[in-house]
């Protein structure tokens, strides 16, 4: 089915000069592996660029919004704003899922795998927007969809590192420092998926998944807090 990216632009107040950049932002590597005759690139380079654009825009915003906050706290705020879960939620609200160009296999995938694809595509979209309209042209879009989320994050203390919180609670209630061990790794080198278990002594509390060991540890810690009722 042909995707009408002009509908995406219209719905989200965007107007790309280079329409090919917009299409590339939605093009997953798997789509090109399945459609080898197409003369186009996948979105991974745009994702790399968009990640940097997003980080700079968010850092600048937080620096000026919270003049009295120390570097460590601002770093935690930023991490909460740019992590894959937050970006995937934003991408879902923008209906990015409706425009993804994926292989048949990837299009059937859901759960954590789709979360990462949506987050990565949002970053690729920012990379494309930066190339098309520059940093100043990209900032209003980021301001509209990312900046307003910080108030709830700060109010709910969602910025506090899950591993730090789990360690604090584990030492308080059990006197044990948690340990994290990789249970398995799946997928090719460019698209690894890690499963990491969080342990209290010999007890496996729960496990979490992620595209990096650090993400998997954070997810395990979040799930561990729920499992233990902490």
C-alpha positions as semicolon CSV with decimal commas, in nm:
position;residue;x (nm);y (nm);z (nm)
1;X;0,000;0,000;0,000
2;X;0,136;0,344;-0,095
3;X;0,183;0,582;0,196
4;X;0,055;0,937;0,154
5;X;0,311;1,136;0,351
6;X;0,138;1,462;0,263
7;X;-0,138;1,356;0,502
8;X;0,121;1,316;0,778
9;X;0,260;1,661;0,703
10;X;-0,085;1,817;0,705
11;X;-0,187;1,650;1,031
12;X;0,129;1,762;1,210
13;X;0,185;2,109;1,067
14;X;0,492;2,018;0,863
15;X;0,591;2,123;0,511
16;X;0,902;1,952;0,378
17;X;1,081;2,107;0,085
18;X;1,251;1,773;0,009
19;X;0,978;1,508;0,019
20;X;1,234;1,229;-0,033
21;X;1,388;1,311;0,307
22;X;1,052;1,268;0,475
23;X;0,998;0,930;0,308
24;X;1,348;0,820;0,405
25;X;1,275;0,902;0,770
26;X;1,003;0,636;0,771
27;X;1,202;0,374;0,581
28;X;1,324;0,087;0,800
29;X;1,626;-0,118;0,692
30;X;1,405;-0,430;0,665
31;X;1,185;-0,263;0,399
32;X;1,481;-0,212;0,166
33;X;1,606;-0,566;0,229
34;X;1,269;-0,686;0,102
35;X;1,250;-0,431;-0,183
36;X;1,605;-0,430;-0,318
37;X;1,522;-0,255;-0,645
38;X;1,437;0,073;-0,478
39;X;1,688;0,357;-0,518
40;X;1,663;0,499;-0,166
41;X;1,827;0,484;0,177
42;X;1,697;0,355;0,509
43;X;1,657;0,589;0,805
44;X;1,947;0,491;1,032
45;X;2,176;0,783;0,937
46;X;1,886;1,025;0,985
47;X;1,818;0,866;1,324
48;X;2,182;0,926;1,424
49;X;2,150;1,292;1,325
50;X;1,807;1,340;1,482
51;X;1,927;1,199;1,813
52;X;2,187;1,478;1,832
53;X;1,938;1,746;1,725
54;X;1,692;1,633;1,991
55;X;1,956;1,619;2,263
56;X;2,079;1,972;2,189
57;X;1,726;2,118;2,175
58;X;1,623;1,949;2,501
59;X;1,950;2,042;2,676
60;X;1,911;2,408;2,578
61;X;1,548;2,409;2,695
62;X;1,621;2,248;3,033
63;X;1,925;2,471;3,094
64;X;1,709;2,782;3,067
65;X;1,393;2,640;3,230
66;X;1,572;2,525;3,546
67;X;1,851;2,778;3,618
68;X;1,901;2,653;3,973
69;X;1,925;2,280;3,901
70;X;2,263;2,099;3,908
71;X;2,405;1,917;3,607
72;X;2,324;1,569;3,738
73;X;1,955;1,644;3,784
74;X;1,928;1,811;3,443
75;X;2,092;1,505;3,287
76;X;1,828;1,283;3,448
77;X;1,549;1,511;3,324
78;X;1,691;1,494;2,974
79;X;1,720;1,116;2,984
80;X;1,353;1,091;3,078
81;X;1,253;1,314;2,788
82;X;1,458;1,140;2,519
83;X;1,434;0,773;2,619
84;X;1,272;0,520;2,385
85;X;0,951;0,489;2,588
86;X;0,883;0,864;2,586
87;X;0,970;0,900;2,216
88;X;0,759;0,597;2,124
89;X;0,460;0,749;2,306
90;X;0,508;1,076;2,117
91;X;0,542;0,887;1,788
92;X;0,219;0,701;1,861
93;X;0,032;1,027;1,920
94;X;0,168;1,158;1,590
95;X;0,040;0,837;1,420
96;X;0,388;0,759;1,290
97;X;0,298;0,391;1,305
98;X;0,053;0,440;1,015
99;X;0,333;0,554;0,783
100;X;0,617;0,315;0,865
101;X;0,779;0,138;0,571
102;X;0,864;-0,206;0,709
103;X;0,917;-0,559;0,583
104;X;0,622;-0,797;0,617
105;X;0,794;-0,963;0,911
106;X;0,868;-0,641;1,098
107;X;0,517;-0,508;1,033
108;X;0,374;-0,798;1,236
109;X;0,603;-0,734;1,532
110;X;0,463;-0,556;1,837
111;X;0,568;-0,490;2,194
112;X;0,919;-0,369;2,276
113;X;1,045;-0,415;1,919
114;X;0,781;-0,178;1,783
115;X;0,854;0,067;2,065
116;X;1,214;0,099;1,948
117;X;1,116;0,127;1,582
118;X;0,875;0,412;1,664
119;X;1,130;0,592;1,882
120;X;1,400;0,556;1,618
121;X;1,167;0,677;1,344
122;X;1,080;0,986;1,549
123;X;1,451;1,064;1,578
124;X;1,493;1,002;1,204
125;X;1,208;1,244;1,139
126;X;1,392;1,508;1,342
127;X;1,709;1,439;1,144
128;X;1,518;1,485;0,819
129;X;1,355;1,803;0,948
130;X;1,697;1,940;1,048
131;X;1,840;1,873;0,701
132;X;1,533;2,023;0,536
133;X;1,485;2,332;0,755
134;X;1,785;2,371;0,985
135;X;1,803;2,369;1,363
136;X;1,583;2,675;1,409
137;X;1,324;2,521;1,179
138;X;1,327;2,197;1,380
139;X;1,290;2,353;1,726
140;X;0,919;2,446;1,708
141;X;0,825;2,085;1,632
142;X;1,037;1,956;1,922
143;X;0,900;2,230;2,149
144;X;0,542;2,135;2,064
145;X;0,576;1,761;2,120
146;X;0,860;1,709;2,372
147;X;0,900;2,012;2,599
148;X;0,549;2,002;2,754
149;X;0,617;1,651;2,891
150;X;0,877;1,768;3,145
151;X;0,632;1,909;3,400
152;X;0,465;1,570;3,459
153;X;0,804;1,395;3,464
154;X;0,931;1,626;3,737
155;X;0,605;1,619;3,935
156;X;0,589;1,237;3,931
157;X;0,965;1,199;3,989
158;X;0,978;0,985;3,674
159;X;1,324;1,130;3,611
160;X;1,475;0,939;3,901
161;X;1,692;0,658;3,768
162;X;1,512;0,324;3,811
163;X;1,834;0,138;3,896
164;X;1,918;0,390;4,167
165;X;1,567;0,368;4,311
166;X;1,569;-0,014;4,306
167;X;1,910;-0,027;4,476
168;X;1,796;0,216;4,744
169;X;1,481;0,013;4,816
170;X;1,663;-0,322;4,799
171;X;1,917;-0,209;5,058
172;X;1,639;-0,062;5,274
173;X;1,416;-0,370;5,273
174;X;1,655;-0,662;5,220
175;X;2,003;-0,531;5,293
176;X;2,123;-0,662;4,955
177;X;2,277;-0,471;4,665
178;X;2,110;-0,584;4,340
179;X;2,311;-0,746;4,062
180;X;2,234;-0,748;3,688
181;X;2,320;-1,038;3,459
182;X;2,265;-1,076;3,085
183;X;2,031;-1,371;3,025
184;X;2,035;-1,368;2,646
185;X;2,119;-1,167;2,335
186;X;1,923;-1,196;2,010
187;X;1,927;-1,033;1,667
188;X;2,199;-0,917;1,426
189;X;2,476;-0,679;1,533
190;X;2,295;-0,368;1,404
191;X;1,970;-0,459;1,582
192;X;2,060;-0,642;1,904
193;X;1,804;-0,718;2,173
194;X;1,927;-0,787;2,527
195;X;1,746;-0,959;2,812
196;X;1,892;-0,880;3,155
197;X;1,788;-1,024;3,491
198;X;1,798;-0,832;3,818
199;X;1,895;-1,044;4,117
200;X;1,885;-1,004;4,493
201;X;2,140;-1,260;4,601
202;X;2,042;-1,581;4,421
203;X;1,681;-1,465;4,366
204;X;1,588;-1,361;4,013
205;X;1,341;-1,081;4,080
206;X;1,249;-1,021;3,716
207;X;1,403;-0,946;3,377
208;X;1,390;-0,661;3,128
209;X;1,464;-0,615;2,759
210;X;1,636;-0,339;2,566
211;X;1,841;-0,246;2,260
212;X;2,140;-0,203;2,490
213;X;2,240;-0,367;2,817
214;X;2,184;-0,033;2,993
215;X;1,827;-0,006;2,860
216;X;1,759;-0,366;2,958
217;X;1,891;-0,304;3,310
218;X;1,670;0,004;3,346
219;X;1,365;-0,193;3,231
220;X;1,449;-0,476;3,469
221;X;1,480;-0,228;3,756
222;X;1,144;-0,066;3,670
223;X;0,975;-0,406;3,659
224;X;1,154;-0,505;3,978
225;X;1,006;-0,207;4,162
226;X;0,659;-0,320;4,054
227;X;0,726;-0,687;4,136
228;X;0,842;-0,599;4,487
229;X;0,575;-0,334;4,538
230;X;0,841;-0,069;4,604
